Amino acid sequence: MEREQLEQLLAGDDQASVDALAALRNGGSFVVWDGAGPAESLARVYERRLRYTRRKGAETTGLERAVRLLWQHGKPVLLGQIRSADGSWSFMLFIAEDSSALVTCTGVRRTGE
């Protein structure tokens, strides 16, 4: 996937998309992996991460929304990632299998652990 296409997919107005787009435009690195996986499996994984980040007090954006939208989507998704240029944030992207739309995204502040 090209940077410009990813920028178009991140045109939403939810905070995680806005933050991920800013990270990308400010020199962040990105990858979209080949092969789609079941949204339900990812919803389970990110539901656990939501509980973990709440226990640890980690700063996130859009995580609860991402879990909800993954459960609702019910179709395979591509997985992508954006890392901010300074390494302080990592965003996970969940993209429709045909790359036509962003299903949802979430970000977590990296602590250097």
Beta strands, then each sheet from edge to edge (+ up, - down):
strand 1: 29-32
strand 2: 37-38
strand 3: 60-61
strand 4: 76-83
strand 5: 89-96
strand 6: 102-109
sheet 1: 1+ 4- 2+
sheet 2: 1+ 4- 5+ 6- 3+
end
